[in-house]
């Protein structure tokens, strides 16, 4: 049988994961690409942090920096009380047993020359889990059943499976070493909607049973709202808003968050509830040359001269709710329950 969780590191006064002022930049043809800028947050064991934002906002880069698949240029990542940057290669390999990732493209993440069973068992061999090949194979069979696949799927090659089955294999592989933290890098984007629902329920069930902590990366706000305890909104690599999921979706404070929520397609309960779909204005600026002041100001309908000149700080606008907007307390979108008034009612802030 798979081991059930015991005492989980990170429960108590210290969070499981702390990200402190992390930045990641890349050199592109002699210029600097600002992928992630000064991101900070903490995450308790057994909880889910949602990372949202448009493509190019730095979500996946941040996920890889957290796992030290990419090295941070500034700041530090503290996991289970250890600064990951200070670990030797041997120590990091041992710690990777506690940190795993589920990739966006399940087929591309699996070796086409390895059977499903071999792919799942491979991590156990590297981490020296299981006393014998027979014992590891029994664990592989248990993992396949846990993620909703028959044990016979272990004999298949990845290309012989559907997209949903491939993603279940990716989840089983991540679980094979008994991780405490799993970074889910847009694990639903390549799947049909019906399959997405199955994977969402599987992730929730596994968290309840095993106490796993998730960093869930997605541009699908509906899924993030459903799965997350806390949400970080990224724009051009910077955190523009952070709050509990219920608070953020009920009372988004940053105009970018408001625009993201307003752009979500909702199926109305009745014709009277129908509302126009609001598209985000403009294009995301180049991270090679981010705008001065507030990076969102070229697209913000509420931008003032102050926004163009002065960079807003991420500040607490209400208990546990942070926003990087000069006018955050005035720029409020009130989200009404299903069947009520239109989703977003903009309140203009500042002058032009």
RARA-V279579 format. One record per pair of residues at least 12 apart in sequence whose ideal C-beta (glycine too) atoms are under 8 Angstrom apart, sorted by the first residue. I is the first residue (numbers start at 1). J is the second residue. If there is no record, write none. Layout:
BEGIN
I|J  I|J
END
This chain:
BEGIN
1|142  2|139  2|142  2|143  2|146  3|178  4|209  4|210  5|210  5|211  8|45  8|46  8|180  8|211  9|45  9|80  9|81  9|98  9|180  10|44  10|45  10|46  10|80  10|180  10|213  11|44  11|45  11|46  14|81  15|42  15|43  15|44  15|45  16|43  16|44  16|45  16|79  16|80  16|180  16|181  16|213  17|42  17|43  17|66  17|77  17|78  17|79  17|181  17|213  17|215  18|41  18|42  18|43  18|77  18|78  18|79  19|39  19|40  19|41  19|42  19|62  19|66  19|75  19|77  19|78  20|40  20|75  20|76  20|77  20|78  21|38  21|39  21|40  21|74  21|75  21|76  22|36  22|38  22|39  22|40  22|62  22|65  22|72  22|74  22|75  22|76  22|77  23|36  23|37  23|38  23|39  23|72  23|73  23|74  23|75  24|36  24|58  24|61  24|62  24|65  24|70  24|72  24|73  24|237  25|73  28|288  31|288  31|289  32|288  33|287  33|288  34|236  34|237  34|287  34|288  34|290  35|58  35|61  35|237  35|287  36|58  36|61  36|62  36|65  36|237  37|58  37|236  37|237  37|238  38|74  38|75  38|238  39|58  39|62  39|75  39|232  39|234  39|237  39|238  39|239  40|75  40|239  41|230  41|232  41|239  41|242  43|213  43|215  43|230  44|213  45|180  45|211  45|213  46|207  46|211  46|212  46|213  47|213  47|214  47|229  47|230  48|207  48|213  48|214  48|215  48|216  48|227  48|228  48|229  48|230  49|214  49|215  49|216  49|228  49|229  49|230  49|231  49|232  50|216  50|218  50|224  50|225  50|227  50|228  50|230  50|231  50|232  50|245  51|63  51|215  51|216  51|217  51|218  51|231  51|232  51|234  52|218  52|219  52|221  52|224  52|231  52|232  52|233  52|234  52|260  53|219  53|233  53|234  53|235  53|260  54|219  54|235  54|260  54|280  54|284  55|219  55|284  56|236  56|284  56|287  57|234  57|235  57|236  57|237  57|284  58|234  58|236  58|237  58|238  58|287  59|185  59|186  59|217  59|219  59|234  60|104  60|185  60|186  60|217  61|237  62|234  62|237  63|101  63|183  63|185  63|215  63|217  64|183  65|77  66|99  66|183  66|215  67|96  67|99  67|101  67|183  68|84  68|85  68|92  69|101  71|85  72|85  79|95  79|98  79|99  79|181  80|95  80|98  80|180  82|95  93|126  94|127  96|127  96|177  97|127  97|129  97|177  97|178  97|179  98|178  98|179  98|180  98|181  99|179  99|180  99|181  99|182  99|183  100|173  100|174  100|175  100|177  100|179  100|181  100|182  100|183  101|174  101|182  101|183  101|184  101|185  102|167  102|170  102|171  102|174  102|182  102|183  102|184  102|185  102|187  103|170  103|185  103|187  104|185  104|186  104|187  104|189  104|190  105|190  106|158  106|163  106|166  106|167  106|169  106|170  106|187  106|190  107|158  107|159  107|163  107|166  109|170  110|158  110|166  110|169  110|170  111|158  112|157  112|158  112|159  113|157  114|157  115|154  115|155  115|156  115|157  116|144  116|153  116|154  116|155  116|156  116|157  116|158  116|161  116|169  117|137  117|140  117|154  117|155  119|158  119|169  119|173  120|140  120|143  120|144  120|154  120|169  120|172  120|173  120|176  121|136  121|137  121|140  121|176  122|173  123|173  123|176  123|177  124|136  124|139  124|176  124|177  127|177  129|176  129|177  129|178  137|154  139|176  140|154  140|172  140|176  141|154  143|172  143|175  143|176  144|172  146|172  146|175  146|206  147|168  147|169  147|171  147|172  147|175  147|202  148|168  148|198  148|202  149|165  149|168  149|169  149|172  153|165  153|169  162|195  163|190  163|191  163|192  163|195  164|191  164|192  164|195  164|198  164|199  167|187  167|190  167|191  167|195  167|199  168|199  168|202  170|187  171|187  171|199  171|202  171|203  171|206  175|206  175|210  179|212  180|211  180|212  180|213  181|212  181|213  181|214  181|215  182|212  182|213  182|214  182|215  183|214  183|215  183|217  184|203  184|214  184|215  184|216  184|217  184|218  185|217  186|217  186|218  186|219  187|199  187|203  188|200  188|218  188|220  188|223  189|218  189|219  189|220  196|223  200|223  200|226  200|227  203|227  204|227  214|227  216|228  221|249  221|260  221|261  221|264  222|264  224|245  225|245  225|249  228|245  229|244  229|245  230|242  230|243  230|244  230|245  231|243  231|244  231|245  231|248  231|249  233|248  233|254  233|256  233|257  233|260  235|256  235|295  235|296  236|284  236|285  236|287  236|290  236|295  236|296  237|287  238|295  238|324  239|314  239|322  239|324  240|254  240|256  240|257  240|296  240|314  240|323  240|324  240|325  241|253  241|254  241|256  241|257  241|322  241|323  241|324  242|314  242|321  242|322  242|323  243|320  243|321  243|322  244|320  244|321  247|318  247|320  247|321  248|321  249|261  249|335  250|334  250|335  251|318  251|321  251|332  251|333  251|334  251|335  252|332  252|333  252|335  253|317  253|321  253|323  253|325  253|328  253|329  253|331  253|332  254|296  254|323  254|324  254|325  254|328  254|331  255|296  255|300  255|301  255|302  255|325  255|331  256|296  256|299  256|300  257|323  257|333  258|331  258|333  258|344  258|346  259|278  259|280  259|281  259|299  260|280  261|333  261|335  261|343  261|344  262|278  262|333  262|343  262|344  263|277  263|278  263|279  263|280  264|343  265|277  266|343  269|338  269|339  270|339  273|339  273|340  273|342  275|342  275|343  278|344  280|299  281|299  281|301  282|298  282|299  283|299  285|298  291|308  292|308  292|309  292|311  293|306  293|307  293|308  293|309  293|310  293|311  294|307  294|308  294|310  294|311  294|312  294|324  294|325  294|326  301|346  302|327  302|331  302|348  302|349  302|350  303|350  303|352  304|326  304|327  304|350  304|351  304|352  306|326  306|350  307|326  307|350  310|326  312|324  312|325  312|326  315|328  317|329  326|350  327|349  327|350  330|347  330|349  330|350  331|346  331|347  331|349  332|347  333|345  333|346  333|347
END
